[in-house]
């Protein structure tokens, strides 16, 4: 019964991992990249910091006025730092496009305006959250992460040995907790998957749960109930009588909020969208720590306080909710926590890769066992081995090509998703048929060819694959030449298209070599 249970768990672990592996790889990798976004920005981007001036900071109303004289963007939020060397950051909008505008708090001079659709870390964040596919992408990520949690739990079950006596001797403990670097390739792959997965599983499960709590309301409600033992109640937004917003109200509000807490460094002012909304200020220890935040609500015309919500007034459920970001990014534990999240993300991204490698090794092993011994066994084994090597290589190249098309499709969506308005003649708000045909031809068919290459060795299939690869190669070559001629400044797109041309050439050469091998 125990063996049957393990076999069932192994089956579940394998197919859940293969099903969501690509999504998990993207989510974990982008999560690792984003872990140190604050530190990298402060190091790389000079407009994040300014020189302190003896004249003192400008009042917020004067700062907003100075900005509006230099830019036509509408101000939505103000990120005001207590730290003297930090520039003030504004979230602004123009023609449905969002920007981060950086302004010197001592002079009112605009230092830089960053279009979010082209900001590296913003794009990384939204790939991590929804693959730049909007609500559909959010659902894909959410359910894939739920499957990943099940896969991690099943992996932990498989990690435990059949006999607990393994833990009683040094050799046994080393096999469970250590990785033998100089071991054969297959054994090393197995150890990397099993041992690294064990070390990172608990951290990845916590990160995954806090991630899907943002995606699914029912997860957030379940976590709230788990720590409070009561159903979460919907909080009604604070409404006021119709009142016009005055920028001078920000000065009075800042004068009240600033001395309230000595441990708060960042004050985010949410300007009202309508005349019945108050001004809201959220104060937190920094721009990567939001768990210990306080909220203030004020009259938009005078800045007088209407209501407050201090951190110590939150119940356990509300406190947990405010800590999601800090836990998910590791900032709750400072630099050490970020390093943990970074390493866990890299290990999480490696698990689908080593898992697929283990699966391919098992397939090879099974096929070798099934071979019938005949007088021509030696020649058949050589031919079969060549087929296996070429099939795996070609399947991987097809997969690389499909990923290239998917990434290029996502790349094209980035500007639209972040608010860039495009007028396409004849558009009616629905995806046209040609767009579906495009994705079927250049993504789905390629993925089918990748999978079919592992199973089919017929001559007709080899020739069909060869012709299709040539057509795609010509298309990719034309596309990269077109990009160089007309979009020479778009370096990242040219690199991506160049990579796809290189993959196409390798694929054509491999298919040509494969079709020469006799069946």
Number of C-alpha atoms within 10 A of each C-alpha: 6 8 9 9 10 15 13 13 17 17 13 15 22 19 12 19 24 14 14 20 23 15 19 24 20 18 24 26 21 23 26 24 16 21 24 19 17 12 10 12 13 13 11 9 10 12 20 19 19 17 12 16 12 7 8 11 16 16 19 22 16 17 21 20 13 17 22 13 9 11 14 11 17 17 20 15 18 22 20 20 22 17 13 15 15 20 26 26 24 23 20 22 18 14 10 12 18 21 23 20 24 24 26 25 27 20 15 22 14 19 17 17 18 14 18 19 19 13 12 11 17 16 20 20 18 19 22 24 25 19 25 25 18 14 13 12 16 22 17 16 25 22 15 22 22 17 19 24 21 17 22 24 18 20 22 17 15 17 14 12 12 11 7 9 10 16 15 9 9 9 11 15 13 13 14 17 14 15 19 12 12 8 11 9 10 14 15 16 20 16 21 21 23 22 18 19 21 21 14 19 21 16 18 22 18 13 24 18 20 23 23 22 18 17 19 14 11 12 16 22 17 17 19 22 15 13 14 14 12 12 12 15 8 6 6 6 8 12 10 14 10 12 15 14 22 14 19 17 19 26 17 18 24 17 12 14 18 15 10 11 12 9 13 21 17 24 24 19 22 18 20 16 11 11 15 17 22 29 24 24 26 20 29 23 20 17 14 19 23 20 21 20 22 23 17 20 22 22 24 27 17 18 23 16 18 14 13 14 13 13 17 11 11 15 13 16 22 16 18 18 19 18 19 21 20 20 21 22 26 24 22 20 14 13 14 12 18 22 18 18 27 23 17 25 27 19 23 29 23 20 24 22 18 19 21 15 16 18 14 15 13 13 13 14 11 11 11 13 8 8 12 9 10 8 8 8 12 11 10 16 14 11 15 18 14 14 20 20 13 20 23 17 19 25 21 17 22 26 20 20 26 23 17 20 20 16 15 15 15 16 17 13 17 20 19 15 16 20 17 15 12 8 6 7 6 7 9 8 6 6 9 11 8 9 10 10 12 11 16 13 13 16 21 15 15 26 20 14 21 24 18 14 23 19 11 14 18 12 15 11 15 18 15 12 23 20 15 15 22 17 14 21 21 13 13 21 19 13 16 21 15 13 17 14 10 10 13 12 11 11 12 10 19 19 12 17 22 17 16 25 23 15 19 25 18 17 25 22 14 17 23 16 11 21 20 10 14 12 11
